Amino acid sequence: MSSVKRTSRDIRTANRYEVLRQIIAKSPTSRQELAAATGLSLATVATLVGELLDLRMITEVGFEDSAGGRPRGLVAVNASGGALIGVDIAETYVHVELFDLALNVLARAEENVRPGESLPEQMVGHVAAAVGSVVAQAGTEGARVLGVGVSVPGQVDRATGISEYAPNWDWHDVPLLDLLTEHIAYPLYLDNPLRAVAVAELWFGAARGRGDAAVITLGTGVGAGLVLDGGLHRGVSNSAGEWGHTTIVLDGRLCHCGNHGCVETYVGAPGIMLNLRELSPRSTLLHPEDQTATIAALARGVARHDPVAVKVVRDTARYLGAGIADLVNLFNPEVVVLSSWVAAALGEPLVAEVREAVARHALPRPMAATEIVLSQIPSDPACLGAATFALEGALQSVGQKPGTRAAPVRGRPAVRRRGRPEERERLREHP
């Protein structure tokens, strides 16, 4: 049997999660609307709604008139029915947000990560401090915290909670989830920021309602979260989206991953700093030991039409546009979203230059079908996406014995065209 074959429990969790996702996206809503939105039968939706009501994650909120029939019962998310925590571990900071079940932010905390402060134990200390801070700020009882989703750069094994490889820190097979468990009492769910940011855009951002999307994270590291057929694409080993480590310049700059000429070395924050240093070594825009300050200075320089700043952003956009054009030609997405802190800081001037660069390199037909936009999610998208991983874990642990860690949902279910009605139920992959 294939290791990615889904059990009936996996399928039920996926359906429960998708129904709750739709309720969060559009509250209040009816069971009939949920059936239409998810492709599940009305009977299945009614059963799943009943389970979510029992869990107090949703609540009945009245009725709406239907054309010529009985009034339809409406349900809505019960925002106070629990709390979720999302953790964004990055190379220069640890940001944590606490959400209610409607995924409204109730509290935030941030810990700065100093250069060279990259030992796993140091990162765990920052996470534990920030998680404690948001719980205290929100005045949340521990029992209400359904879980903590943790986004960590690099390649992650969701099942074991191991950070298999984080090139910017030279981490190899770090048992990060076990280390966090020593300091955090809540259920923990580990994944990669590429997936977290993609889910955030899929739920609340520019990828919502889109079948195919690429969400580009531009920070110290660079990658692409991929949405295929309306669901998150993870790949066979949860490694999909390492676009930042594709080659854009043969024999180019040395990357932390050991290769030369990776996209990340030209468009990640350190790469942009190098672009600036090569163009103007003594520029006052350059803060050699501070990525955030350098990117902010470039953004201010572009706003006042500083020729050096404009040239650096344009050159960065040329590399970024060539790399995105490869995604457009290969993947043919409806939308490409530029996200994370570098994209937010450089904003629309970067996006405008990227659109022009992509148009020069992409084939006309896929380019004509692709929109390139800046993320509009107001909160930290990695925290928001990580919180949905905690929500998924909470739904998966329903009915399990206390203390049992929910196993991740793997793979995409086969859709059987014939057989019994329940086998014909359309089941879609979920984030």
N, C-alpha and C positions, 0 to 999 in steps of 0.2 A: 504494500500500500504506500502511496506517496506520502511524504512527510508533510505536505501542504494540504492534504485532504481534510476538509472541514467536518467536524462533528455536528450533530443536531444542536448541541449546546452552543457551538460557535455561531451557527446560523441564527439561532434565536437571539443571541446577544447582538449580532449584527442588525437584525431587524428591530430589536428594542432600541438600539442606539440610533438607528435611522429615524424611527418614529419620534424619539425625543428631540433629535436634531431639528426635525421639521417643526415641532411644537415651539422650540426655542426661537426658530427663525420667524415664525408667524403665529403669535399668540394674540387673541384666542383663535382656535381653529376647530373644525368639526372632524369627526371620524371619517366622514365621506371625503373631505378635503385631504386628509392624511393618506387615505387609500389611493387617491389620484396622484398625489405627490410622490409616494414611495413605490407605486406599482404593486403593492401587496393587496391581498383580498380584504374586503371590509371585515370579514370574520376574524382574520388574523390581526388586523389593526385593532379591532375591539378587544381582543384578548390582551394584546400588548399594552393598550391604554389602561386596561384594568390592572395590569401588573404595575405600571408606573404610578397609578393612583394609590395602590397599596403601599408603594415605596415612598409616597408623599412627595414625589418629584414633580408631579403635576396636580392640578385641582380642577374640579368642575366649576364653571363660571356662568352657567345659564344656558339659554337656548337662542337659536336664530330661526326665523321663518324659512321654510323651504317651499318651492313652487308646487302647490297642490298636494303636499304631503304633511306628515307630522313634523313639528319643530325639531330641529337638529340640536343635540346637546353639544355644548362647546367646552373645550378644555384649554388650559393655559399652564405654562410652567409655574411651579411654585418656587419663586425666587428664594424664599427663606427656608426651603426644604433641605438645605445643605450648603456647604462651602467647598470650593475647589481652589487649589493653589497651583500656579504656574511658575516655573523657575527657568530663567534664561541665563545659562552659564556661557559667558563669552570670554575672549582673550583679555579684555581690559576691564570687565565689570561682571558682577552677578546681580541680576535684576529679578525681583520676585513680586508677583501680584496675587492678591486674594480676591476671588470672584464669588458672587452668589450663583445660584443655579441658572439664572438668566444670563450669566456671563457678563454681569456688570462688575466693574472694578470697585472693590470696597476698601482696599488698602494697598500701598506700594512700599517697597524698600529696595535700596540699592547699596551694594558694597563695591568699592573700587578695588581693582586688582592691579597691583603695582608691577612694573617690569621685572621679570624673573620670578615672580610669585606664582608658580605654576605647578607646584607639587600637588598631587591629589588631596592630601590631607589639608593643605591650605585652602583649596577650592571648597572642600567639604565644610570647613569652618565658616567660610563666607556664606555658603548656602544655609547652614543651620542658623546662623545669626539673623539672616534676612527673613527666613521662614518664621522664626520666633517673633521678629518685629511685626510682621503683617498680622499674625494671629493676635498679638497684643493690641495693635492699633484698632483692629476690627472688633475686639472684645468677643471673639468667636470661641464658643465652647469647643474643646477638642473633639467631642463626639460628633459635632456637625461637620468636621473636615472629612470629606469623603475620600480625598486622596491628593497627592502631590505629583504633578507631572514635571519631569526634569528634562530640559533640552540641553544637550551637551555636544559641542562640535566633534566632528570626526565620524568614524564608523562605529556603530553601536549594535550590540546584540540585545534586542528587546527581551528575549526569553530569559537570559541569564543576568541582565543588568550590567554587562561588562562593556566598558569603553575599549573596544578592540584596537583602535588606532586613532590618535589625535595628533596629526603631524606638527601642528604649531607648538605643541607642548612636549612632543616626543613621548607620548603615552602609548604603551603597548599592553593590552590585556589588563587594564586596571579594573578591579572589582568595585566599581564606583557605587553601585546600588547597595552593596553590602556595607561599604564605608558610610554611606548616608544613613542607613538603617540604624547604625550605632548612635546617631545623634537626633534622628527625626522619627517620631513614634507613629506617624500616619502612613497609610499605604503609599508606596512609591512606584512610579512608572517612568522608565527612562527611554528617551529617543533622541533623534537628531534634529537640529533646528531647521534643516531643509524641510523635513516633514511637518514640523510644528508651524512654520510660517505658511506653508502651502495650505494646511488645514484652516488656519485663521482666515486666509483669503477665500477659501472655499465656503466657509460658514458665513463670514461677515463682510468680505471685501470684493475686489474686482473679479475674482473667479467664481463668485456665487452665481449659480444658474448656468455656468459654462461647462461644456463637455470636456474640453481640453485646454489646459493652461500650463504655463511655466512661470513659477514664482522665483525670481532671482534674488538671492540674499547677497547684499554688498556690505561687508564689514571688514574686520581683519581677515577673515576667511571669506570665500566666495563659493556659491553652489546654486543649484536649481531644484526646487521642489516641483514635482511633476504631477499633474492631475490628468488622468486618462479616463474618458467615458464617465466623467462626473465623480470619480473616486480617486483617492490617493494611490499613486504608484510607488511601491517600495522596492521592487526587484526581488530576485530569488534570495538574496542574503541581506535584505534591508539596506542596500548600499546604493540604490538608484539616486541620481541627482548630483554625483560628484563631478559636475561639469567644470568646476573651478580647477580641476586637475586634468583637464584635456589640454592638448598642446596647441598653442596659438602661434608660437615662434619657434621654429626649429633651432636647436642649440641656443635657446634664449636664456633668460635669467634662471638661476638655480632656485628651485622651490623647496620648501620644507619637506615635501614628500619624497625628495631625492631625484626627481626628474627636472628637466630644463624646459623653460618656455611655457609653463602652465598659465592658463587664463588668470588665475589668482595672483600671479606675480606681477601682473600689469594693471589689474583693476581693483584688487583688494587695497585696504588702507595703506599697508606698507609699500605696495607697488605704486600707488599714487604719490606717496612721499618720494619714492625713488624717481618717478617721472619729473617731479618738481626739482629734485636735487640735480638731475641731469640737465635740465633746462636752465636753471638759475641757482647754482650752488650756494650763493650767499643771500638768497631771497629772504626777506623778513617774514614771508608767509610760512616758512619752514620752521617747525618746532621739532628738532631731531628726536627727542625722547617722548613725544606726545602726539599720538595719532589723532586723537579727538581735536586737539587745538589746531593741528595742521589742516585738517579737513574743514573745520569751522572757518579758519582764516581764508582758505580757498573760496569757500562759499561767499564770504564777505567781499573778497576780491572780485569775484565774478559780478556781484551786484553793483559794484562801482566801476566795472569795465576795466579792471586792472589787466593789462595785456598778458602778463605772466600767468595769472590765475585763469584767464580765458583760454590760453594755449594749453595749459595742463589739463583742464577739464575736457577740452576738445580732443587732445591726444588720448586721454583715458577713454573717452567715448568711442574713438576709432577702434581701439582694442575690444572694448565691450561690445560694440556693434557687430564686429566681425564674429565674435563668439556667439552672440545671440542669433545672428543670421544662420549659423550652423544649426541651432535649435529650431529655428523657423523652417528651414529646409527639411530637416529630418523628422520633426515632430508635428509640424503644421498646426500649432495651437491657435485657439481663438484669441487669446490674450496673453501677453507677457507682462508681468508685474514686477517692477523694481522696488525692492523692499530692504529693510534693515537700516542701520543708522547712517551709513555713508550715503545711501540713496536719499534718505530723508534730509540730510544736511545739504547736499548739492542740489536736490530738488528738480524743478522743471527745467532749468538750464541744462542739466545733464541729460534729462529725458529727451529734450528737443534735439540735442546733438546725437544721442543714441538712435533716435528714429531715422535721422538722415544717414547715419553710418550703416544701419541695418538695411535700409533701402538700396544702398550701393552694393551690398554683398548678397542679399537674399534673392531667390528666384521671384519673379513678379507675381506669379499666381498665389503661392503661399503667403507672400508678403501682403498682398491685397486683402487677405482674410484675417490678418493678425493686427490686433490693437496693442500698442505699447504704452503702458500707463505707470504712474507712480502710485504706490500703495497709499490708501487713504485711511487705513486703520489708525485710530487716534492713540491707542494704547500700544504696549510692546507686543508685536505680533507673535514672537516666539513664546512669550508667557501665555498669551491667549490660546495658541495652539497646544501648548503643553498642558493647559488646564483641561482641554478636551480629551487628552490621553488619560488623565485622571478620571474624567467622567466615563470614558469607555471602560476603564478598569473597574470602576465601581459597579457598572452595569453587568460586567462579566462575572464579578464576584457574587452576584445575587444567588443565594442558595448554597454557596460554598461554606465549608466549615470556617469558623473564625480563625484568622491567622494564615489562611491559605492565600498565596499570592496568585492573582489572576494571570493566567497565561495569555500571551498576545494572540490576537486573531491573525492567522497567516493565510496568504494566498487568496485567490479569487475563486468563488464557487463555480462549479460547472452548471450551466443552465441546460436542463433536460427539456427537449421539445415534446416528448411524448411521455405517457405514463399517467399515474394517478394525479388528480387535481393538485394535491399538495406538492407533488414533484414538479408541477408546471409553474408553481409560484415564482414569479420573477424575483431573484435575489441579487442585489447589487452590492458590489464591494463598497465598504465605507472607510473613512479615514481612520 
